[in-house]
Amino acid sequence: MSAELKDGRYRITALAWCYLEAEHRAGGGDQSEIVRKVMHEWALRKHRAAIEAQKLLASEGIAGNGGEDEGTTGKGG
């Protein structure tokens, strides 16, 4: 069973549209498929980076919760 898809309608720059349309014309599928693939790959990279950031923050004793104590560990700085 495939994952549920969410509907999103967004305005994009002319530059982004030209490349999206070029990918479509070159045989890369319809625009919505291309956008879905690009956004999913981007989200996976962000997700992996967030996981790594949490590990690094924890190793430095930083909460990583976006709170006011951000970056104030008392360690050398």
N, C-alpha and C positions, 0 to 999 in steps of 0.2 A: 504494500500500500504506500503510495507516495504522500509526502508531507502536504499539509494544507497550504494553499497559496493565499496570500493576502493581496488585496487590490491596492495599487498605488498609482496615482497619476501625478506626474511631476513635470515642471517646465525645465528644459535643459538649454544650455547655450547653443549657439549656431555651430560652434566648433564640435561640441559633443555630438550634436545631431548629424553632422556631416560624416563623422567617423562611424556612428551607428548605422547610418544609411549605407555607407560604403561596405561595412561588414555584411549587411543584409544583401546588397547587390552582388557581393562576391560569393554568395552562397552560404552565409553563416546562419541561415534561419530567419524567422521573422523578428522584428525589432524587440518584441516583448520577450522572446526566448533569449536574445542576446543580452538584454538588460538584466533579466533574471539570473543568467549565468555570471555576468560580471559582478552584480551585486552580491551574489552568494559567495563568490570567490573572495571579494573584498571583506565580507562579514566573517568568513573563516579566518582570514589573516588577522583581523581585528580581535577576534575571539582568542586565537592562539597568543597574540601579543598581550592581551589582558591576563591570560593565565600566567604567562611568564612574568609579567609585571607584578602580579600578586606574590609570586615566589620570591622575586627580588626584594619587594617591599618587606615581606616577612623576614627575610634574611638580614635586613638592615634594621629591623625593629620598628618599622613604620606601619601604622595601622592600615593605610591604603583605603580607608573608607570615605575619603573626601572631606573629612572633618577638619576642624580648625587646627588640629595638632599636626597637620601634614608637614613632613620634613623636619620636625623638631624632636629629634631623638636624643639630643645631648651628645651624640657621637661627633667628635672632632670638627665641629664646623659651625 
